[in-house]
């Protein structure tokens, strides 16, 4: 009897001493609520699918991955609160944020908290430029930058509408003003000077004053540095008030909600966006998995998916989830992803990022014929 009790006692001690199965916490942060929630959903869905696949194949370095969602509503103050919560939750990596105005202040907190950050969607150059200047080597993005995006739109106008009267509008945000200014820079360098440069508030609902000003200036092209909600209202009200100017926006128009809000007025609207990953034949099986789950992986969904997968692959390569070690692994190789081969430069930007021009029609955006 004594031997049996001894065995039981040893077994009980061993059981108590054994830790629960390890969990590695990562985050997805973006506007899960508010007027840009459609983009938060894109980031969340992409991250969730990636985590499900990673865990189904054994996790990362012997540890299952737990996903924590942070809602910043695209507000810089809320973004810093989210970032601080990620630090207190001992998250090792964040795929986010969406808005540049959120990613930039959050990046300082992530640096202090030793959290690797890969944004799927923040395009303002200041994010990685400022991080590099501060010695922050743990900031990356799977998307391109506004200096590339602005050049793409500027060159399109210079090539196809050289004599157009251009109005440049922006919503004062880090993203909206950033991409508008990059386009202005490209146009001015090419010899085209805008007839209007105006700011608006992203919460505005009535754009009559700006539209009247554009009508008086006989504007042919509206360059919109801002998000889809205001963009839909501006183009809809422009048509209702007799302004036939062509709208050219950027990647923040890439959600079906743009056409839902703007209706038929969105037909013919142009925008820049990277080559659509969901249309790539190699992603057919992955896209089917999303659609079988009743979700269309539009916009930045696959950029979020790719960010999480790239982190996991780099963590395995580094045999660690330490931010500095994973960052070094990300910079030292090429990562095949749903959004193409990811190769990062010293700042954490994707090398050779490309943007195409798309046109909206019947509620969908399609690439312009080259």
Residue, then its C-alpha position, 0 to 999 in steps of 0.5 A: x500500500x505504501x508503494x502505491x500511495x508513494x506513486x500516487x503522491x509523486x504523480x500528483x506532484x508531477x501533475x501540479x508542476x506541469x504548466x498548462x499548454x503554453x499560449x503565445x499572445x498576438x494582437x490585431x488592432x484597428x477600427x472595429x467600431x465607428x465609421x471605418x469598422x469595415x476596415x477593422x473587420x478586414x484586419x480582424x478576419x485576416x488575422x483570425x484565419x491566419x491564427x486558425x491555420x497556424x494553430x492547426x499546424x502546431x502553432x509557433x515554436x511549440x506554442x499555440x497562438x491566442x489572438x487579442x483584438x484591439x479597437x482603436x476606432x481610428x482615433x490616435x488617443x484610443x490607439x495609444x490605449x489599445x497599445x498600452x493594453x497590448x503591452x499589459x496583456x504581454x502580447x509579442x506581436x501586433x498586426x495593426x493598426x489600420x489608420x496611419x494616425x493610429x499606427x504612428x503613436x502606437x509604434x512608440x508604445x510597442x517599441x517600449x513594450x518590446x512588441x513587434x508591429x506589422x501594419x497591413x494598411x498604414x501607408x504614411x511614410x512617417x511611420x517607418x521613417x520616424x521609427x528608423x530615425x528613433x532607432x526603432x527596428x521593430x516596425x514593418x508593413x505588408x502594404x506600400x507607402x503613400x509616396x509610391x501611391x501618390x506618384x502612381x495617381x499623379x503620373x496617371x493624371x499627368x499621362x491621361x489628363x495633363x490639362x485637367x483642372x484638379x482639386x485636391x481635398x484631404x480630411x486632415x488625417x495623417x493618412x488623408x493629408x499624407x497621400x494628398x500631399x504626395x499626389x500634389x508633389x507628383x503633379x507639381x513636379x510634372x508641371x500641373x498645379x492644382x486649382x484648389x487645395x482644401x481640407x474637410x472634416x471626416x465627420x462632415x455630412x454636407x459638402x455643398x460649400x466645397x462643391x460650389x467652390x469646385x463648380x466655380x473653379x470648373x474642376x475636372x478631377x477631384x483628388x480625394x485624400x480621405x476615407x470611403x465614408x466622406x468620399x461617398x458623400x462627396x461624389x454623391x452630392x457632387x452629382x446631385x449638385x451638377x458637378x461632373x468632375x472625375x474623382x480619384x481616390x486611394x486605397x481607403x476607398x477599397x470596401x464594398x461599403x463605398x458603393x453602398x453609401x454612394x450608390x450609382x454616383x460611385x460608378x467611374x470613380x478611380x482609385x489606387x490600390x495594390x494588385x488585388x491578392x484575392x484575384x490571384x489564382x494562387x490564392x483561390x483555395x484561401x479565398x474559398x475558405x473565407x467565402x465558405x465562412x460567409x466573408x469576402x476577403x476584400x481590401x486589406x484582409x489578405x494583407x492582415x493574413x500575410x502579416x500574421x503569417x510572416x510574423x509566424x514564419x520569422x518567429x520559427x526561423x528565429x526560434x524565438x518570439x522576441x521582437x528584436x530576433x523576429x525583426x532580424x529574421x524578417x529583414x534577413x530573408x524573403x517570405x512568400x505570402x498571399x500578397x506576394x513575396x515580402x522582402x523588407x528594407x532596413x526601415x521595415x518597408x516592403x521592397x518594390x511595392x506596386x500600386x495599380x489604378x482601379x475603376x468602380x462600376x456596379x458596386x465593384x472595383x476592377x483594374x483599369x486596362x493598361 
